[in-house]
């Protein structure tokens, strides 16, 4: 029979706690002894709240305290997950912000992502949602270790527990709010996967091995955990976009999803199919399904496919902003995408280049985005094609043209998150343009989860029936990278400095034929040029993507890289990237190659303010480096002995909106372009004119130049007494200034490997003549 009042329920709880905690035979941590009393308390309190007997269930872990990312209890009401309870030892309190123990602090950073979490140490209770407290902490009157049946509670406890048990997820009010909610839960899932891998969970360990065989052979456990979490999260988002319910379970949603979206559906099923894996990740998986099931897709987006434009960027800002920086994930403003697509279309129509009157809509054009992100460039190309066909043939011809164009628009992406968003946006646009209501009747998109820079000649793995769609996707992607003629490569490739080892086949060559040089070797400057020290700047992700694009579109170095016969190719590469390659000395071979491959190169400087401009002036507000748009075009029959005609222009100084307005007016055939130099290795900048062009170069005025003192050599910037004592020198204040100065120079000249001192100069004279580059 249920307890009749709050006071009798708390009295019974206190009596049970005292008996458990005082029992000399009790084993385990103090919080373990609270398990049975808490379960009894919630049974009594749920009856007081008005919930039927057995409606509330507390599903606990077999041991408490061992896991940093999983709460002690999952709580269900009528078999629906409502929240979690985290139990602490009596005396620790229930405010996780005040915990001093490292385990507890680390756990709180993870658990605060949960939407409904109750903390208790038996003496006090607090309710948290998305890391924020709900009402005030409730403290019992007495101590559970000693009060026994005299334990009492204030009247505020029952409303707090009622609020906890009656929780239900609220549908997000905006796409941005959905991105933030999904990001918090995805982060929790990633942390659970990471912890289970560290515990050598057999289901997840074998799954990680299969993941590497399917997609990314070099993926670390951390990268697998990230990929797993994003694939599941965005798989569930895609399911909701297709009105697939999640309350019946993730496995059922995956089966439904496969009917209309084989790759995401297969990935979701592969990652959650094992009961062992689902049990290990129960708290995060069930919370994701419970929260995302409340998403009403049509209401949220109001039919606007561009509502998802910055979804993944908003997601990353909450999920892992460091990951955003590591992957260079900064998504392109639509004004820039529109301008770049329009300029490519104009170049294709140019009679002197390609003479295709319908531009991107021409059946001869195959377009690829090698880092598709959320699909902005493919979407822009699709809209451009629709506009051309409607203008030329009328709106009735658009559905057929779009169905044909889908077969010529290719996208590669490494991360499941943006891949899923790209699919959502493109499928919604195709449905609109073709007038198709059922997504199952849409033509298949050529979107692939793959490493663009990976080896297209790598041996193919044998796949099971479950993983066959993912394996087939990988095979198709590699076939396109090997064999498909691509006319246009367009996009915003990722930027990542010091990316040595991340360039795949492009950087390191093929494992199947080690006699062939890596494609990037073509851009390594020869020692005779004297710029080898700057070649390190070539090791950047965006440069690897430039090399992939020139190889694929222009056939630049095709025979050397593949062993296959060179053929005359025509096409366009149009990227927006950082601008270091325009004039950096380490990029001379790259500029030489582009001038030989292309007949025309247009360069738009998008950062006339230079490095680290004011944030409101930046095209990408999170990127401090100067950026540029470069369109390089090669027609058939290009003579490699004639350098490309280089044209240059800058966007105006000022806010990014002013730059967008100016960009909208740019035309390849219009005014405002300045001719650039024609020397093979010269910068991709405007040609110098007047007195400045006739003046002697600054470097020619000095006997030598060097990089100067590097920040990493801290001893010479802030030397200690020991550095100089090792060779008998001293900087003692008792020494005269001239002696101390001589000792310092002597030590510097001996130790520094970065500075060259002309032998005809004495060390005492050297500081007055040194010039740092």
C-alpha positions in Angstrom: 0.0 0.0 0.0 1.5 3.4 -1.0 2.8 5.8 1.6 0.2 8.3 2.6 2.3 11.4 3.1 5.7 13.0 2.3 6.7 12.9 5.9 6.2 9.1 6.2 8.0 8.5 2.9 11.0 10.5 4.1 10.9 8.8 7.5 11.0 5.4 5.8 13.8 6.6 3.5 15.9 7.8 6.5 15.3 4.6 8.4 16.5 2.5 5.4 19.5 4.7 4.8 20.7 4.5 8.4 20.4 0.7 8.4 22.3 0.4 5.2 25.1 2.8 6.0 25.6 1.6 9.5 25.7 -2.1 8.6 29.3 -3.4 9.2 28.7 -6.0 6.5 28.1 -3.3 3.8 30.5 -3.5 0.9 31.3 -0.9 -1.7 31.2 2.8 -1.8 28.8 4.8 0.5 26.7 5.8 -2.5 26.2 2.1 -3.3 24.4 1.8 0.0 21.9 4.5 -1.0 20.7 2.4 -4.0 17.9 0.5 -2.4 16.6 3.4 -0.2 16.5 5.7 -3.2 14.5 3.2 -5.3 12.1 2.8 -2.4 11.8 6.6 -2.0 10.9 7.1 -5.6 8.3 4.4 -5.5 6.6 6.2 -2.6 7.0 9.7 -4.1 5.7 8.7 -7.5 2.5 7.4 -5.8 2.2 10.8 -4.0 2.5 12.6 -7.3 -0.3 10.5 -8.7 1.5 8.1 -10.9 0.2 4.6 -11.0 2.0 1.8 -9.2 4.9 0.4 -11.2 4.7 3.3 -13.7 8.1 4.6 -12.6 11.2 2.5 -13.0 14.8 3.2 -12.0 17.2 1.3 -14.2 20.5 1.3 -12.5 24.1 0.3 -13.4 25.5 -2.9 -11.8 28.2 -0.7 -10.2 28.3 2.9 -9.3 31.1 5.4 -9.7 33.1 3.4 -12.3 31.8 5.3 -15.3 32.5 9.0 -15.8 29.9 9.6 -18.5 27.0 7.5 -17.5 24.6 8.4 -14.7 23.7 5.9 -12.0 20.1 5.6 -12.9 17.9 6.0 -16.0 14.4 6.7 -15.0 11.4 5.8 -17.1 7.7 6.6 -16.7 5.4 4.2 -18.5 8.4 2.9 -20.4 9.3 6.3 -21.7 12.7 7.8 -20.7 12.3 10.9 -18.6 15.7 11.5 -17.1 18.6 10.4 -15.0 19.7 10.3 -11.4 23.3 10.7 -10.3 24.0 9.5 -6.7 26.9 10.8 -4.6 28.2 9.8 -1.2 26.4 11.4 1.7 28.0 14.7 2.6 29.2 15.5 -1.0 26.2 17.7 -1.6 24.0 17.9 -4.7 25.5 21.0 -6.4 27.9 19.6 -9.0 29.5 23.0 -9.5 31.0 22.8 -6.0 32.6 19.3 -6.3 36.3 19.3 -5.7 37.0 15.6 -6.6 38.5 15.4 -10.1 36.3 12.4 -11.0 33.2 14.3 -10.0 34.2 17.4 -11.8 35.1 15.6 -15.0 31.8 13.7 -14.8 29.8 16.9 -14.4 31.3 18.4 -17.6 29.8 15.5 -19.4 26.5 14.9 -17.7 25.5 18.5 -17.9 24.6 17.9 -21.5 21.6 15.8 -20.3 18.2 17.5 -20.5 16.8 16.2 -17.2 19.2 15.2 -14.5 18.7 14.8 -10.7 21.7 14.9 -8.4 21.4 13.6 -4.8 23.7 12.6 -2.0 20.7 11.4 0.1 20.7 14.6 2.2 20.0 17.0 -0.7 18.4 17.0 -4.1 18.9 19.3 -7.2 17.5 19.2 -10.7 19.5 20.2 -13.8 18.5 20.7 -17.4 21.2 21.3 -20.0 23.6 22.3 -17.3 21.3 24.8 -15.7 19.7 24.4 -12.3 15.9 24.2 -12.0 14.7 26.0 -8.8 16.7 25.8 -5.6 18.5 22.9 -4.1 16.3 21.0 -1.6 18.0 19.9 1.7 16.5 17.4 4.0 16.2 18.0 7.7 18.7 15.7 9.4 21.4 13.4 8.1 20.8 10.1 6.3 23.7 8.5 8.2 22.2 9.1 11.6 18.7 10.6 11.6 16.9 7.4 10.8 13.1 7.7 11.1 13.4 11.3 12.3 14.6 12.4 8.8 12.3 15.1 7.4 11.9 17.0 4.2 10.6 20.5 3.3 7.5 20.8 1.2 9.6 21.9 -1.8 10.9 18.3 -2.4 7.8 16.8 -3.8 7.3 19.5 -6.5 11.0 19.1 -7.5 10.5 15.3 -7.9 7.2 15.9 -9.8 8.9 18.3 -12.2 11.6 15.7 -12.7 9.2 12.7 -13.4 6.8 14.7 -15.6 9.5 16.0 -17.9 9.0 15.7 -21.6 11.2 17.2 -24.4 10.1 20.4 -25.9 10.3 20.7 -29.6 13.1 23.2 -30.6 11.8 26.6 -31.7 14.5 27.2 -34.3 17.1 25.4 -36.3 19.9 27.0 -34.3 18.3 25.7 -31.1 18.1 22.2 -32.6 21.7 22.4 -33.6 22.7 23.3 -30.0 20.6 20.6 -28.4 21.8 17.9 -30.8 25.4 19.0 -30.3 25.2 18.6 -26.5 23.7 15.1 -26.8 26.1 14.2 -29.5 29.0 15.2 -27.3 27.7 13.0 -24.5 27.4 10.1 -26.9 31.0 10.7 -28.1 32.3 10.7 -24.5 30.4 7.5 -23.7 32.0 5.8 -26.8 35.4 7.0 -25.8 35.1 5.7 -22.3 33.8 2.3 -23.5 36.7 2.0 -25.9 39.1 2.7 -23.0 37.4 -0.1 -21.1 37.9 -2.4 -24.2 34.2 -2.9 -24.7 34.2 -5.8 -27.2 31.2 -4.7 -29.2 32.6 -1.2 -29.8 36.2 -2.3 -30.3 35.2 -4.7 -33.1 32.9 -2.0 -34.5 35.8 0.5 -34.6 37.9 -2.0 -36.5 35.1 -2.5 -39.0 34.7 1.3 -39.3 38.4 1.6 -40.2 38.0 -1.1 -42.8 34.9 0.5 -44.3 35.9 4.1 -44.4 39.0 5.5 -42.8 41.9 3.1 -42.2 44.0 5.6 -40.2 41.2 6.6 -37.8 42.2 6.7 -34.1 39.8 5.7 -31.4 39.0 9.4 -30.7 38.2 9.9 -34.4 36.1 6.8 -34.4 34.2 8.0 -31.4 33.6 11.3 -33.0 32.5 9.8 -36.3 30.2 7.3 -34.5 28.5 10.0 -32.5 28.0 12.3 -35.5 26.7 9.5 -37.7 24.1 8.4 -35.1 23.0 11.9 -34.2 22.6 13.0 -37.8 21.1 9.7 -38.8 18.4 10.3 -36.3 17.9 13.9 -37.6 17.5 12.6 -41.1 15.0 10.1 -39.8 12.9 12.9 -38.3 13.2 14.9 -41.4 11.5 11.9 -43.1 8.9 11.8 -40.4 10.2 8.5 -39.0 9.4 8.0 -35.4 12.2 7.4 -32.9 10.1 6.4 -29.9 9.9 2.8 -31.1 13.7 2.4 -31.0 16.8 3.4 -33.0 17.1 0.0 -34.7 13.6 0.4 -36.2 14.3 3.9 -37.3 17.4 2.7 -39.1 15.4 0.0 -40.9 12.9 2.6 -42.1 15.6 5.0 -43.1 17.3 2.5 -45.3 14.3 2.4 -47.6 14.9 5.9 -48.8 18.5 6.7 -47.8 20.8 3.6 -47.9 24.1 5.2 -46.7 22.9 7.0 -43.6 20.4 4.3 -42.8 23.1 1.6 -43.1 25.5 3.6 -41.0 22.9 4.1 -38.3 22.0 0.4 -38.3 25.7 -0.7 -38.4 26.5 1.5 -35.4 23.5 0.7 -33.2 22.5 -2.8 -34.4 24.3 -4.7 -31.6 22.4 -5.0 -28.3 25.7 -5.1 -26.5 26.6 -1.7 -28.0 23.1 -0.3 -27.3 23.4 -1.4 -23.7 26.8 0.1 -23.3 25.6 3.5 -24.7 22.2 3.4 -23.3 21.9 6.8 -21.6 23.1 8.8 -24.6 21.3 6.8 -27.3 18.0 6.7 -25.5 18.2 10.4 -24.7 19.0 11.3 -28.3 16.0 9.3 -29.5 13.7 10.8 -26.8 14.7 14.4 -27.4 14.9 14.3 -31.2 11.6 12.5 -31.5 10.0 15.8 -30.5 11.4 17.5 -33.6 8.8 18.6 -36.1 10.8 19.1 -39.2 8.3 21.0 -41.4 7.3 23.4 -38.6 11.0 24.0 -37.8 12.2 24.8 -41.3 8.9 26.2 -42.8 10.0 24.7 -46.1 13.1 26.8 -46.3 16.1 24.6 -47.4 18.5 27.4 -46.6 17.4 27.2 -42.9 20.1 24.5 -42.7 22.8 26.7 -44.2 24.8 27.2 -41.0 23.4 24.2 -39.1 26.6 22.3 -38.9 28.7 25.4 -38.1 26.2 26.1 -35.2 26.4 22.5 -34.2 30.2 22.5 -34.1 30.3 25.7 -32.0 28.6 23.8 -29.2 29.8 20.2 -29.9 33.5 20.9 -30.2 34.8 24.2 -31.4 38.3 22.8 -31.4 37.2 20.2 -33.9 35.9 23.0 -36.1 39.3 24.6 -36.0 41.1 21.3 -36.6 39.0 20.4 -39.6 38.9 23.9 -41.0 35.1 23.7 -41.0 34.1 27.3 -41.9 31.1 27.3 -44.2 30.8 29.7 -47.1 28.4 32.6 -47.0 25.7 32.2 -49.7 26.7 35.4 -51.4 30.2 34.0 -52.0 28.8 30.7 -53.3 26.4 32.4 -55.6 29.2 34.6 -57.1 31.6 31.7 -57.6 29.0 29.6 -59.3 28.0 32.5 -61.5 31.6 33.2 -62.5 32.2 29.5 -63.3 29.0 29.5 -65.4 30.3 32.6 -67.2 33.7 31.0 -68.0 32.0 27.9 -69.4 29.9 30.1 -71.8 33.0 32.1 -72.9 33.5 31.4 -76.7 37.3 31.8 -76.3 37.5 29.1 -73.6 34.8 26.4 -73.6 31.9 27.8 -75.8 29.1 26.1 -73.9 26.0 28.3 -74.4 24.2 26.8 -71.4 27.1 26.9 -69.1 26.7 24.6 -66.1 23.5 23.3 -67.6 25.4 21.8 -70.5 25.4 18.0 -70.5 29.2 18.0 -71.1 29.8 19.5 -67.7 30.5 17.3 -64.6 31.0 19.3 -61.4 32.5 18.1 -58.2 32.9 19.6 -54.7 35.7 17.7 -53.0 34.8 19.0 -49.5 31.1 19.3 -49.9 30.3 20.3 -46.3 26.6 21.1 -46.1 26.2 21.1 -49.9 26.2 24.9 -50.6 28.0 24.7 -53.9 26.1 21.7 -55.3 22.9 23.5 -54.3 24.1 26.7 -56.0 25.0 24.8 -59.2 21.6 23.1 -59.2 19.8 26.4 -58.9 21.9 27.9 -61.6 21.0 25.0 -63.9 17.3 25.4 -63.1 17.4 29.1 -63.9 19.2 28.5 -67.2 16.8 25.8 -68.4 13.7 27.8 -67.4 15.0 30.8 -69.3 15.9 28.8 -72.4 13.2 26.1 -72.5 10.5 27.1 -70.0 9.6 25.8 -66.6 8.3 22.5 -68.0 11.8 21.4 -68.9 13.2 22.0 -65.5 12.3 18.6 -63.8 14.0 16.6 -66.6 17.0 18.9 -66.6 17.4 18.5 -62.9 17.1 14.7 -63.0 19.9 14.7 -65.6 22.0 17.2 -63.7 21.9 15.1 -60.5 23.9 12.5 -62.4 26.7 15.1 -63.0 26.9 16.7 -59.6 29.4 15.0 -57.3 30.2 15.6 -53.6 32.8 14.1 -51.3 32.8 14.5 -47.6 34.6 12.9 -44.6 32.2 13.8 -41.8 28.8 12.3 -41.4 27.3 15.4 -39.9 27.7 17.8 -42.8 27.1 14.9 -45.2 23.7 14.4 -43.7 22.9 18.1 -43.8 24.0 18.2 -47.5 21.6 15.4 -48.3 18.7 17.0 -46.5 19.2 20.3 -48.3 19.8 18.8 -51.8 16.9 16.4 -51.5 14.6 19.1 -50.4 15.7 21.3 -53.3 15.3 18.5 -55.9 11.8 17.8 -54.6 10.9 21.4 -55.1 12.5 21.8 -58.5 11.1 18.4 -59.8 7.7 18.7 -58.1 8.1 15.3 -56.5 6.4 14.7 -53.1 7.8 11.2 -52.3 11.5 11.3 -51.6 11.8 7.6 -52.5 11.2 8.7 -56.2 14.1 11.1 -56.4 17.2 10.3 -58.5 20.1 9.1 -56.4 22.6 11.7 -55.3 26.3 11.3 -56.1 27.3 12.1 -52.5 29.9 10.0 -50.9 31.4 9.6 -47.4 35.1 9.3 -48.4 38.5 10.9 -48.0 38.9 12.9 -51.2 42.7 12.8 -50.8 42.7 9.1 -50.1 44.2 6.5 -52.5 41.7 5.7 -55.3 43.8 2.6 -56.2 43.6 1.1 -52.7 42.6 -2.5 -52.5 38.9 -3.0 -51.9 37.7 -4.7 -48.7 35.1 -7.5 -48.7 31.9 -6.3 -47.0 29.1 -8.1 -45.3 25.4 -7.8 -46.3 24.9 -5.2 -43.6 27.8 -3.0 -44.6 27.4 -3.5 -48.3 25.9 0.0 -49.0 28.8 1.7 -47.3 31.3 -0.5 -49.1 29.6 0.2 -52.4 29.7 3.9 -51.7 33.4 3.7 -51.2 33.9 1.8 -54.4 31.9 4.3 -56.4 33.8 7.2 -54.9 37.2 5.6 -55.7 36.0 4.8 -59.2 35.0 8.5 -59.8 38.4 9.6 -58.4 40.2 7.2 -60.7 38.2 7.3 -63.9 35.5 10.0 -64.1 36.3 13.1 -66.2 35.5 16.1 -64.1 35.0 19.5 -65.8 34.6 21.7 -62.8 35.9 21.5 -59.3 34.5 24.2 -57.1 34.4 24.7 -53.3 35.9 25.9 -50.1 38.5 23.2 -49.1 39.5 22.9 -45.5 42.4 25.0 -44.2 44.8 23.4 -41.8 48.4 24.4 -41.2 51.1 21.8 -40.4 49.0 19.1 -42.0 51.9 16.8 -42.6 50.6 13.2 -42.8 47.0 14.3 -43.5 47.2 14.5 -47.3 46.7 10.8 -48.1 47.6 9.7 -51.6 48.1 13.3 -52.7 50.9 13.8 -50.1 52.4 10.3 -49.8 51.6 8.4 -53.0 50.0 5.0 -53.4 50.7 2.0 -51.2 49.9 -0.3 -54.1 52.6 1.2 -56.4 55.4 2.8 -54.4 57.4 3.4 -57.6 55.1 6.3 -58.6 55.8 9.6 -57.0 53.3 11.3 -54.8 51.2 14.0 -56.7 52.4 16.7 -54.3 56.0 16.1 -55.3 55.3 18.0 -58.5 55.0 21.2 -56.5 58.1 20.8 -54.4 60.5 23.6 -55.4 64.0 22.4 -56.6 66.9 23.2 -54.3 68.4 25.5 -57.0 65.6 27.9 -56.5 66.8 28.6 -53.0 63.3 28.5 -51.4 63.3 25.0 -49.9 63.0 26.4 -46.4 59.6 27.7 -47.3 58.3 24.5 -48.8 56.9 23.6 -45.4 54.0 25.9 -46.2 52.9 23.5 -48.9 51.8 21.1 -46.1 48.4 22.6 -45.7 45.1 20.9 -46.4 43.9 23.5 -48.8 47.1 23.1 -50.9 46.5 19.3 -51.0 43.0 20.0 -52.3 44.4 22.4 -55.0 46.8 19.6 -56.1 44.0 17.0 -56.2 41.9 19.4 -58.3 44.6 20.3 -60.8 45.4 16.6 -61.2 41.8 15.6 -61.7 40.6 18.5 -63.9 43.7 19.5 -65.9 45.5 16.1 -65.8 48.5 17.9 -64.3 51.2 15.3 -63.7 48.7 12.5 -64.5 51.2 10.0 -66.0 53.7 10.5 -63.2 51.1 10.0 -60.5 49.1 7.1 -62.0 51.2 5.6 -64.7 48.4 6.1 -67.1 48.7 8.0 -70.4 48.4 11.8 -70.4 45.4 13.2 -72.3 44.5 16.7 -73.2 41.9 17.9 -70.8 39.8 21.0 -70.3 38.1 22.4 -67.2 37.9 24.9 -64.3 39.1 24.9 -60.8 37.5 27.6 -58.6 38.3 27.7 -54.9 38.0 30.2 -52.1 41.0 29.6 -49.8 43.6 31.4 -47.7 45.8 33.6 -49.9 49.3 32.5 -48.9 50.0 30.7 -52.2 49.5 33.9 -54.2 52.9 35.3 -53.4 54.6 32.9 -50.8 58.1 31.9 -51.9 57.4 28.2 -51.1 54.6 28.1 -53.7 56.6 29.1 -56.7 56.4 25.6 -58.3 52.6 25.6 -57.7 52.2 28.9 -59.5 54.6 27.8 -62.3 52.4 24.7 -62.8 49.1 26.6 -62.8 50.5 29.0 -65.4 51.5 26.1 -67.6 48.2 24.3 -67.2 45.9 27.2 -67.7 45.2 29.8 -70.3 43.4 32.2 -67.9 43.6 32.8 -64.1 41.4 35.3 -62.3 42.3 36.2 -58.7 39.9 38.1 -56.3 41.6 39.4 -53.1 38.8 39.2 -50.5 41.0 40.6 -47.7 42.5 43.9 -48.8 42.9 44.8 -45.1 45.6 42.1 -44.7 46.2 39.7 -41.9 44.0 39.7 -38.8 41.6 42.4 -40.0 38.6 43.5 -37.9 36.1 40.7 -37.6 33.2 42.6 -39.3 35.4 43.0 -42.4 36.1 39.2 -42.8 34.4 37.0 -45.4 34.8 34.2 -42.8 34.4 35.8 -39.5 36.3 33.1 -37.7 39.3 33.2 -40.0 42.0 35.7 -39.5 44.2 34.9 -42.5 43.6 36.8 -45.8 41.4 34.8 -48.2 41.0 34.9 -52.0 38.9 33.5 -54.8 40.8 32.0 -57.7 39.3 30.7 -60.9 41.8 28.8 -63.1 40.6 27.8 -66.6 42.1 25.4 -69.1 40.7 24.9 -72.6 41.6 22.1 -74.9 44.9 22.5 -76.7 46.5 24.7 -74.1 50.2 25.3 -74.9 52.2 24.7 -71.8 55.0 27.0 -73.0 52.7 30.0 -72.9 51.9 31.3 -69.4 48.3 31.9 -68.4 46.9 35.4 -68.7 46.6 36.5 -65.0 44.0 39.0 -63.9 43.7 40.5 -60.4 41.3 42.6 -58.4 40.5 43.4 -54.8 37.2 43.7 -53.1 36.7 47.1 -51.4 37.9 47.8 -47.9 35.1 47.8 -45.3 32.5 45.5 -43.9 31.8 42.0 -45.3 28.4 43.2 -46.6 30.1 45.8 -48.7 32.4 43.0 -50.1 29.4 40.9 -50.9 27.7 43.7 -52.8 30.9 44.3 -54.8 31.3 40.5 -55.5 27.8 40.4 -56.9 28.9 42.9 -59.6 32.1 41.1 -60.6 32.2 39.7 -64.1 35.1 37.9 -65.8 34.6 40.1 -68.9 33.9 43.3 -67.0 36.0 46.2 -65.9 38.1 46.4 -62.7 40.7 43.7 -63.5 44.4 44.5 -63.5 46.9 42.3 -65.4 49.3 40.3 -63.4 52.9 39.3 -64.2 53.6 36.6 -66.7 56.8 35.2 -65.2 56.4 31.5 -64.4 57.1 31.8 -60.7 56.0 35.3 -60.1 53.2 36.1 -57.6 49.5 35.9 -58.5 49.2 39.6 -57.8 48.7 42.8 -59.8 51.8 43.7 -61.9 53.9 46.4 -60.3 54.0 49.7 -62.1 56.0 53.0 -62.0 58.8 53.8 -59.7 58.0 51.0 -57.3 58.4 48.4 -60.1 61.8 49.9 -61.1 63.2 50.0 -57.6 65.7 47.5 -56.2 64.3 44.6 -54.2 64.8 45.1 -50.5 66.6 41.8 -50.1 69.2 43.0 -52.7 70.2 45.8 -50.3 71.7 43.4 -47.7 74.5 40.9 -47.6 72.3 38.3 -46.1 68.9 37.7 -44.5 67.4 35.2 -42.0 64.3 34.3 -40.0 65.7 36.0 -36.9 65.0 34.8 -33.4 62.2 32.2 -33.4 59.7 32.2 -30.5 60.4 28.5 -29.8 64.0 29.3 -28.8 63.1 30.7 -25.4 66.5 30.4 -23.9 67.9 33.1 -26.1 64.9 35.4 -25.6 64.9 34.9 -21.8 68.3 33.3 -21.0 69.1 31.8 -17.6 72.4 32.0 -15.8 73.0 28.3 -16.4 72.9 28.7 -20.2 76.0 30.9 -20.0 77.7 29.2 -17.1 78.1 26.0 -19.2 81.0 27.5 -21.2 82.5 29.7 -18.5 80.8 32.9 -19.5 78.8 35.0 -17.1 76.2 37.7 -17.1 76.9 38.6 -13.5 75.9 42.2 -12.7 79.5 42.6 -11.5 80.7 42.4 -15.1 81.0 45.6 -17.1 78.3 46.2 -19.8 80.7 45.6 -22.6 81.8 42.3 -21.2 78.3 41.1 -20.6 77.4 42.1 -24.2 80.3 40.2 -25.6 79.4 37.1 -23.6 75.8 37.2 -24.8 76.8 37.5 -28.5 79.3 34.7 -28.1 76.8 32.4 -26.6 74.2 33.3 -29.2 76.5 32.8 -32.1 77.6 29.4 -30.8 74.1 28.0 -30.1 71.9 29.5 -32.8 71.3 27.2 -35.8 69.0 29.7 -37.5 71.3 32.7 -38.0 74.2 33.1 -40.4 76.9 35.6 -39.3 79.2 36.7 -42.2 82.7 35.7 -41.3 84.1 39.1 -42.2 82.1 40.7 -39.4 83.2 40.4 -35.8 80.7 39.4 -33.2 80.9 42.8 -31.7 79.9 44.4 -34.9 77.2 41.9 -35.9 74.1 43.2 -34.0 74.3 46.6 -35.8 74.2 44.9 -39.2 71.7 42.1 -38.6 68.5 42.3 -40.7 65.6 40.0 -39.9 63.4 39.1 -42.7 
